[in-house]
């Protein structure tokens, strides 16, 4: 089984460098164009999907609709792949060297969220539980999951591809797709691949000039 986890296209908040978290910010025109480019790339790769899951946020849903060429009724909403809840930081501008958001960027593993927000450990756990459920139930040979940049970085930490401390050093571009291969025998790790519990990151696909990048 292969799981393809895709980040949404651009929003105005992405362009303005604002936290959006679980605020329902829609795609902008560039984001829709990125999703259309992703649709072409998916067709070029000959990919079809047996089951499609998606974050409940509209920017992820619309991206999946366009990129996979499906109707919304074919998408299963899955809250466990939603973006991290930044709580009071949402809608505020950010920069990676900012100190007014605590250690969110400088020491993400030890970031303590405000009030009702989430830590990166929280997101890693919920996303990981979703992947483990897919691994157990095997709902199809190829699964597409519509998600978000922060959540996908936490997913990569769950898969031991990166550490939580390194999540901001891992690029996840708009409409980028991470391919996860589920090994039926979790005790046998494919040579040179990073993974956890029989799930391994085998490719990353982008919508920029070079669509496929080599996994680290």
Residue pairs with C-beta under 8 A, 6 or more apart in sequence:
1 134
1 135
1 138
1 140
1 141
1 142
1 143
1 181
1 182
2 141
2 142
2 143
2 179
2 180
2 181
2 182
2 202
3 131
3 134
3 143
3 145
3 179
3 180
3 182
3 199
4 47
4 49
4 142
4 143
4 144
4 145
4 177
4 178
4 179
4 180
5 81
5 145
5 147
5 152
5 155
5 177
5 178
5 180
6 38
6 63
6 64
6 67
6 144
6 145
6 146
6 147
6 175
6 176
6 177
6 178
7 63
7 147
7 148
7 149
7 152
7 172
7 173
7 174
7 175
7 176
7 177
8 27
8 31
8 55
8 57
8 59
8 60
8 62
8 63
8 146
8 147
8 148
8 174
8 175
9 27
9 30
9 31
9 32
9 33
9 34
9 35
9 38
9 59
9 62
9 63
9 66
9 174
9 175
10 27
10 28
10 30
10 31
10 34
10 174
11 20
11 25
11 26
11 27
11 28
11 31
11 59
12 25
12 28
13 19
13 20
13 23
13 25
13 91
14 20
14 31
14 174
15 28
15 30
16 93
17 93
17 94
17 95
18 91
18 92
18 93
18 94
19 86
19 89
19 90
19 91
19 92
19 93
19 94
20 83
20 90
20 91
21 83
21 84
21 85
21 86
21 87
21 89
21 90
21 150
22 57
22 82
22 83
22 84
22 85
22 86
22 90
23 90
23 91
24 57
24 58
24 59
25 57
25 59
26 58
26 59
26 62
27 35
27 58
27 59
27 62
27 63
31 59
31 62
31 63
31 174
32 62
32 66
34 63
34 174
34 175
34 207
35 62
35 63
35 65
35 66
35 67
35 175
36 66
36 67
37 175
37 207
38 63
38 66
38 67
38 175
38 177
38 207
39 66
39 67
39 68
39 69
41 205
41 207
41 211
42 67
42 68
44 211
45 205
47 142
48 142
49 68
49 140
49 142
49 143
49 144
50 139
50 140
50 141
50 142
50 143
51 76
51 139
51 140
51 143
51 144
52 64
52 68
52 70
52 74
52 75
52 76
52 143
52 144
52 145
52 146
53 75
53 76
53 77
53 78
53 81
53 130
53 143
53 144
53 145
53 146
54 60
54 61
54 64
54 75
54 76
54 77
54 78
54 81
54 145
54 146
54 147
55 61
55 77
55 78
55 79
55 81
55 82
55 83
55 146
55 147
55 148
55 151
56 77
56 78
56 79
56 82
57 82
57 83
57 148
60 146
60 147
60 148
61 72
61 75
61 77
61 146
63 146
63 175
64 70
64 75
64 144
64 146
65 71
65 72
65 75
67 175
68 144
75 146
78 130
78 145
80 126
80 127
80 129
80 130
81 127
81 130
81 145
81 146
81 147
81 148
81 151
82 147
82 148
82 151
83 147
83 148
83 149
83 150
83 151
84 117
84 118
84 120
84 122
84 123
84 148
84 150
84 151
84 154
85 113
85 116
85 117
85 118
86 113
86 117
86 118
87 113
87 114
87 115
87 116
87 117
88 114
88 115
88 117
89 101
89 104
89 114
89 117
94 101
94 105
96 105
96 168
97 105
98 105
99 106
102 111
102 112
103 110
103 111
104 111
105 168
107 165
108 120
108 164
108 165
108 167
108 168
109 120
109 121
109 163
109 164
109 165
111 119
111 120
112 119
113 119
113 122
120 150
120 154
120 157
120 164
120 167
121 164
123 150
123 151
123 154
124 154
124 155
124 157
124 158
124 164
125 158
127 147
127 151
127 154
127 155
127 158
128 155
128 158
131 155
131 158
131 159
131 180
131 199
132 197
134 143
134 182
135 182
135 197
135 198
135 199
138 182
147 155
149 172
150 167
152 172
152 178
153 162
153 167
153 168
153 170
153 172
154 164
154 167
155 178
156 162
156 167
156 170
156 178
156 201
157 163
157 164
157 167
158 196
159 180
159 194
159 195
159 196
159 199
159 200
159 201
160 194
160 195
160 196
161 170
161 194
161 195
161 201
161 215
161 216
162 169
162 170
172 178
173 206
173 207
173 208
174 207
175 206
175 207
176 204
176 205
176 206
176 207
177 204
177 205
177 206
178 201
178 203
178 204
178 205
179 201
179 202
179 203
179 204
179 205
180 195
180 199
180 200
180 201
180 202
181 190
181 199
181 200
181 202
182 198
182 199
183 189
183 190
183 195
183 198
183 199
183 200
184 198
185 198
186 197
186 198
186 199
187 198
189 195
189 200
190 200
190 202
193 200
193 201
193 202
193 215
194 200
194 201
194 215
194 216
195 201
201 215
202 215
203 212
203 215
204 212
204 213
204 215
205 211
205 212
205 213
206 212
206 213
